[in-house]
């Protein structure tokens, strides 16, 4: 099938990425629009099976994340005799289990796994209630946090003046309730500021609410930043407020406390579990409500006892629970099959290891310790980014590649979208070629241009008729009416384009983008001169597939691992 050819062709070109002493291989999987959880999980598992050629993984332990699809992939890819461990942390698990066929597939996957880890006791209890016959496989192992890799603020902030929200801007996370609470608290403390880190469906509502409540000048939407920059953002603020109604673990408050930043968190079950015994030192918990009252009360209580909190002590306790060494010891016990049933509290030495069988080539470095296939100075790297997201991360990656002495050709929509790279890379623009595609031109012509042109002609006829004695008033009225019809039709046409046509167009846009790329890139570049292709967004995958098909030995990567790159040139 076409899907099978896609997997086979692209995986020939994808090269493992050297990461912290190991090879990391990403397998491309086509995910169709989800009609059911079974269809989604089955599609991912089948795609991975095709991509690995139907062969079992050469490993003694296979660890999957999220029961469907990750757990299903793990149990089907594991060789005979391998130990299969699955970690569940999906916030949408209730939706999965509501679907009878998905519930049955989840049960079957649990049956084939050796251990089923949950990131919180709350999540474990949810699964235990649904599948009590698998009680012996259920354990709790929290998410790991890199405490050693996160810089810590030297002292507690003087007062909680600069608030920070981190998360998707959706109703469940509570950004609008937080803005309403912030506006009320700011009446007493006019110098308060609120930053929202993230994006989502409620972004425009958040801006409108801040404007309506008169706090727009103090509410800052930071958008999305690379994960490596989040600790710095946390240290630049005085208090993290986390108003989410539900989380399976509550990673954000733990990461905030890893920097020494106090937290004010909604009292959902997983948060109570994570902050058990250190609630007052960490900051505080507030009751969950439908409005802003609970957040306001929680903040005022925390403000009044601010001098008594000790986030650095809370940090050390959390480190003992969720630091890399603590979680690694628990995982090691489960990999070996030594853990006890229950909350996954079995601890072993973090220095012990599991005998995992991997191909010998997977641990062989190139000259000077650099993994084979890593870009070297004077190489030519093609970066493909046909959306405008991840701006800062993409720019940082490109600049790093340039610092190694490599040349970069950047394939994007418009060069003007990337002023930071002007004069540093060779741009290939595809937007104009995409807009000229017959499908887009036909849609705009049939839906907008032709009808509005006809209405303009009719309007002109009425205007000219208005000069005829005795017909002036009716003709002018008809002309005005025609113009209104034209304006309304234009709005309807644009709505059709955005809400209906573009939804269907997204399905074929990767193919259109490739045809556009072929017309603007290939005439001016020899693929034999390209040493690496870096796909910086999901829309670039189709382009990467076609490039790999044209040159099967061309390395294609989905992310830039800087440890695989040579040192920057002086």
Helices and strands as residue ranges (DSSP letters): H 2-13, E 17-19, E 22-24, H 37-51, E 61-65, I 66-71, H 72-77, E 83-88, H 93-98, H 100-112, E 115-118, H 121-130, G 132-137, E 138-140, E 162-166, G 171-173, H 175-188, E 193-197, H 203-212, G 216-218, E 219-223, H 227-235, E 239-242, H 251-258, E 262-266, H 269-274, H 279-282, E 283-286, H 293-304, G 306-308, H 311-322, H 324-336, G 360-363, G 367-369, E 380-384, H 391-403, E 407-412, G 415-421, E 426-429, H 431-435, H 438-444, I 445-449, H 450-465, H 472-496, I 497-501, H 502-520, G 522-524, G 527-529, E 532-535, G 538-540, H 541-550, E 556-557, G 562-564
